[in-house]
């Protein structure tokens, strides 16, 4: 199955019913919990760090991966990276669009290395072309997002896109079958 990423806002983190509603939805729909990725920004967390930490711990206890979105553009407190129950970091597109510059490339490599050293997956936003995708792959980035991979599309077009995407093909498959379960 392909994961679904959902943005969590400051308002969600302040809503006392939020975790309960998420749990109800998870109980109602047979989606593997590791397929629902929750994304939130450092700014959302910093609005009420104590409450945010509690909510994130409760969501993590439900088995949901939590990603810190737009990493490098907000507070970027190393203490929060250590304390939050994160599954990954999302490097903001402001960094990935500048990969041609050596200083930016060193910063992105450091972010990837930091994420991996903390046991986190690293996602690069703003992957707009094959060159950027190749550079990020060489740097060890785990996941990339951006128009260079795919533009937003209707649900009906997803199966055909998955079948065409080389990274999603089953080993040895000649008919282009997608392998969402592998």
N, C-alpha and C positions, 0 to 999 in steps of 0.2 A: 504494500500500500504506500501511496505517496503521502508525506506529511502535509498537514494544513497548518499554516502559521496565522495566528490571530493576535492583533495588537491589543494590549491591555493598557487602559488609560489611568490617569490619576484618579479620575472619578470611579473607575472600577475598584481600585485599591482602597478607596474610602467607603465603598458600599458594603455594609455589614452582611448583606445577603449574597454577595458575589460568589464566594467559595461554595456556598450551599447550592446556588443555581448551577454552577459548573458541575458539581457532583451529581445533581439531578439529571443534567443533560448527558453526562457520561454513563449514568445508570440506564438511561432511556435508549441511547444509541450504541450499537455494538462496535464502536471505534476503538481499536487498540490505543491505550492511553499515550504510548510513545509517538503516536501519529498526530497528536494535537500539540503543536508547539506554541507556547505563549511568549510573546515578545513585548518588552517594555523598555522605556528609555530611562536613563539615569535621572533625568529631570522628574519623571513620575515618581521614582523611588524617593528622591530627596525632599519632596513636598511634605512627607511625614515618614521618615525613615523607620521609626519603631513599628508603626502600623504596617508599613509596606513589608518589612521583614517577616512579620507574623503571617500576613496574607500569603507571601511567597513560600514560606515554610509549609503552610497548609496545602497550597497547590502542589508543591513538590511531593508532599506526603500522598497525594492522590496519584502520583506516578507521572505527572506532566513535565515534559522538558520545558525549561524556562531560559530564554535567551535575552541578553542585554543588548538592546537595539541601539544603533547609532554610536557605537563605542568610539571613544576618542574625541567626541564633540561636546560632551557635557562635563560633569564633575570628575569622572574617571578616577574616583578614589580607590586606591589599592586596598584599603581596609574593607570596602564593600565587596570587592571582588573576592576577598577571602571569606566574608561572612554570608553572602547571599547564596541560596541554593540554586546556582546557575548550572545549566547544561551547555551553554555556549555564549560566545560573543559575536556580535555582528558589526563588522568594520564598516563605518559610514562611507558612502560613495565619494565623499570629498577626498578621501585618501586613494581610492581605487582609480579614480579618473586621472590622478597625477602620477601613475606608476612609471611614466617615462623619466621622471626626475629622480636622480639617485637618492636624494635625501628622503623623498616620499617613499621610495622603495624600501629604504632602511627602516623607516617608521612602520610600514605595513609588515615587514618581516618580523620586527620586534613584537608587534601586536599578535601575530600568528604564534610566535614562539612563546609569548606570555600565556596566551590562551591554552596552548598545548601543555605548558609546564603546570598549569592549574587543572589539567585534566578536562578541559573544555573543548567542544567543537568550535571551529572558527568559520564564520560565514562572511563572505565579501559581497557587499551590495554594490550596485552600479557597474556590473560587468557588462560592458557595452559592445565588446568585440572579441574575436578569437585571440588576438594578441594578448589582451588583458587576461583572458581566461587561461592561456598557456603560462603566463608569468605567475599567476596565482597558484596554478597547479604545481609549478616548479618550486614555489615558496612553501608548499605543503598545506595550503588552505584547503579545508575540508569541503566546503560548499560555496557555490557562487550563485548570485541572483543578479538579474538585470536583463535589459532588452536584447543584449547580445545572445542570450540563451533563448528567451521567448518573451513576446509581448503578452499582455493580458489577453485571454481568449475565452470564448464561451465554453462551457462544460462539454458540449457536444464535440468540440474540436480536440479535446485533451487526449483521447485514446490514439488518434492518428499522430499527434505530436509525440507522444511517448514512444510509439512504434518507430518513429523516424530518429529519435534521439539516440546516438550511438552508445552513450553511457548507460542506457537503459535496456539494451538488447541482451538477451540471454546468450551465454557463451555457445558458439556453434550454431546458433539459430540462423537459418538462411531466409526465413520468411518474415523477419522483422518483428517477431512476437515480443511484446513487452514483458518484462519480468518484475512486476511490482512487488512480488513477495520475496525477492532475493536481494 
